Structures are given as structure tokens and as C-alpha cells.
């Protein structure tokens, strides 16, 4: 084992922390070990395949993603690790939230599911309905555009 990747103490030799873990909110039923990858319909528009997989380093952004996802399955938050380069999500970074406070990212490479968050607290049904109604208004005005 590479000693540069070991945290040392007088009593323990503990491997360094795992790779960066991100959150992915969705309604898709997946399992640990699966890969979230391009080539499937987006969470937010029916019959649209995106060129990137979108993730966040904040739980709040992932919860929002799960809540706004299309479909009737239950909302899920997966813990994922990147398999390639990751970049800032241009849909929010410096467009809506300068400096990327939502810590939203995307990649053309798959993300491996390494866990699922079992308990989390989201918004009320009324709050979600209002957000979805607002997004629909933006769609009707041609302003709800995903830069992919």
C-alpha cells in the first residue's frame, strides 16, 4: 500500500479517505455498483437524452433534483463517485449562482453508485408543486433551457 495514502498514528494505520463522493437525486431505481451514465432520458424532460450526467456536492441540490425529477417512482439520493473528469455545471455556475454555491457539477463520464441515502428531509408537496409550476411557465416562455 502506498504510504503517502495512509493516515498514521501511534496505534493505527488507516487508509486515506475515499475518493470525492457526490450526490445524485433521481427517481430511477438503481443499486450499488450500477453506473449513472449518458444515453438515458434526463430526469427533468421526457424523451430528452443529455450528453452529461449531473451531480452535486451538496445534499440540498440533490434533494431538489430528486423532487423535480419526472416519474412516479419514489425519490432517491445516491452517493456516487466520478470515473473521469468533472466540470462545473454551466446551468447554475456563474449563470444563476456566481461561484457555484450549489456545488453542481457534470461529466460525460459515468458515476459509480457507492451508496444510497436512506433518510433525508425534502420540501413540502406544496413547495414542490409551485417549483414545478414555475418551471412549466419557463418552458412555455422558452426560458427553461438546459445547456448540455
C-alpha positions as CSV (number, residue, x, y, z in Angstrom):
1,X,0.0,0.0,0.0
2,X,1.3,3.5,-0.9
3,X,2.4,5.0,2.4
4,X,1.6,8.5,1.2
5,X,-2.1,7.5,1.3
6,X,-2.1,6.3,4.9
7,X,-3.0,8.4,7.9
8,X,-0.5,7.4,10.6
9,X,-0.8,7.5,14.3
10,X,1.0,5.7,17.1
11,X,-1.6,3.0,17.2
12,X,-3.4,2.8,13.8
13,X,-2.6,2.8,10.1
14,X,-5.8,3.9,8.4
15,X,-6.2,4.2,4.6
16,X,-6.7,7.8,3.4
17,X,-10.3,8.9,2.8
18,X,-12.2,7.6,-0.2
19,X,-12.4,9.5,-3.5
20,X,-14.7,12.6,-3.7
21,X,-18.3,11.5,-3.3
22,X,-21.1,13.4,-4.9
23,X,-24.9,13.2,-4.6
24,X,-27.3,12.4,-7.5
25,X,-31.0,13.0,-7.0
26,X,-33.4,11.0,-9.1
27,X,-36.5,8.7,-9.2
28,X,-34.6,6.0,-11.0
29,X,-34.3,2.7,-9.1
30,X,-30.7,1.7,-9.2
31,X,-28.4,-0.3,-7.0
32,X,-24.9,0.0,-5.5
33,X,-22.3,-0.8,-8.2
34,X,-24.5,0.5,-11.0
35,X,-23.2,3.4,-13.2
36,X,-25.2,6.5,-13.9
37,X,-24.2,7.4,-17.5
38,X,-25.2,9.4,-20.5
39,X,-27.6,7.8,-23.0
40,X,-30.7,7.7,-20.9
41,X,-33.6,10.2,-20.6
42,X,-32.9,13.2,-18.4
43,X,-34.7,13.4,-15.0
44,X,-36.4,16.7,-16.0
45,X,-37.7,16.4,-19.5
46,X,-39.4,13.4,-21.1
47,X,-37.8,12.0,-24.2
48,X,-34.6,14.0,-23.9
49,X,-31.2,12.4,-23.6
50,X,-28.4,14.6,-22.2
51,X,-24.7,14.5,-23.1
52,X,-23.7,14.8,-19.4
53,X,-24.5,13.3,-16.0
54,X,-25.3,15.9,-13.4
55,X,-24.3,15.7,-9.7
56,X,-23.9,17.9,-6.7
57,X,-21.6,18.0,-3.7
58,X,-24.5,19.5,-1.6
59,X,-27.4,17.4,-0.3
60,X,-29.9,20.3,-0.8
61,X,-29.2,20.4,-4.6
62,X,-29.5,16.6,-4.8
63,X,-32.8,16.7,-2.9
64,X,-34.1,19.3,-5.3
65,X,-33.1,17.1,-8.2
66,X,-35.0,14.2,-6.8
67,X,-38.0,16.2,-6.1
68,X,-38.2,17.8,-9.5
69,X,-37.5,14.5,-11.4
70,X,-40.2,13.2,-13.7
71,X,-41.8,9.9,-13.0
72,X,-43.9,8.2,-10.3
73,X,-41.2,6.2,-8.5
74,X,-40.1,7.3,-5.1
75,X,-37.4,10.0,-4.8
76,X,-33.8,8.7,-4.2
77,X,-30.5,10.2,-3.4
78,X,-27.5,8.2,-4.5
79,X,-23.9,8.6,-3.4
80,X,-21.7,8.5,-6.4
81,X,-18.0,8.6,-7.4
82,X,-16.7,10.0,-10.7
83,X,-14.9,7.8,-13.1
84,X,-13.5,10.6,-15.1
85,X,-13.1,14.4,-15.3
86,X,-15.8,16.5,-13.7
87,X,-16.6,20.2,-14.5
88,X,-18.8,22.9,-13.1
89,X,-22.4,22.8,-14.3
90,X,-22.8,25.8,-16.6
91,X,-26.6,25.8,-16.0
92,X,-26.1,27.2,-12.5
93,X,-22.4,28.2,-12.1
94,X,-21.9,31.9,-12.8
95,X,-25.3,31.9,-14.6
96,X,-27.7,31.7,-11.7
97,X,-25.4,31.4,-8.7
98,X,-22.0,33.0,-9.1
99,X,-19.2,31.0,-7.7
100,X,-21.1,27.7,-7.7
101,X,-22.5,27.7,-4.2
102,X,-24.7,24.7,-5.1
103,X,-21.5,22.8,-5.9
104,X,-23.2,21.5,-9.0
105,X,-21.1,19.5,-11.5
106,X,-21.4,17.4,-14.6
107,X,-19.4,14.9,-16.6
108,X,-19.5,13.0,-19.8
109,X,-18.1,10.0,-17.9
110,X,-20.2,7.7,-15.7
111,X,-20.6,8.0,-12.0
112,X,-20.5,4.8,-9.9
113,X,-23.2,4.4,-7.3
114,X,-21.4,3.6,-4.0
115,X,-24.4,4.1,-1.6
116,X,-27.9,5.5,-1.2
117,X,-29.0,8.0,1.4
118,X,-31.9,6.3,3.2
119,X,-33.2,9.3,5.3
120,X,-33.4,12.9,4.3
121,X,-35.9,15.7,4.5
122,X,-37.3,17.5,1.5
123,X,-39.7,20.2,0.7
124,X,-43.5,20.1,1.2
125,X,-45.8,18.9,-1.6
126,X,-47.0,22.5,-2.0
127,X,-43.4,23.8,-2.4
128,X,-42.6,21.2,-5.0
129,X,-45.8,21.9,-6.9
130,X,-45.0,25.6,-7.0
131,X,-41.5,24.9,-8.3
132,X,-42.8,22.6,-11.0
133,X,-45.5,25.1,-12.0
134,X,-42.8,27.8,-12.2
135,X,-40.6,25.6,-14.3
136,X,-43.5,24.9,-16.6
137,X,-44.1,28.6,-17.1
138,X,-40.4,29.0,-18.0
139,X,-40.8,26.1,-20.5
140,X,-43.8,27.8,-22.1
141,X,-41.7,31.1,-22.4
142,X,-38.8,29.2,-23.8
143,X,-36.6,30.2,-20.9
144,X,-36.1,26.8,-19.2
145,X,-33.0,25.7,-21.2
146,X,-30.5,23.1,-20.2
147,X,-27.1,23.9,-21.6
148,X,-25.8,20.5,-22.4
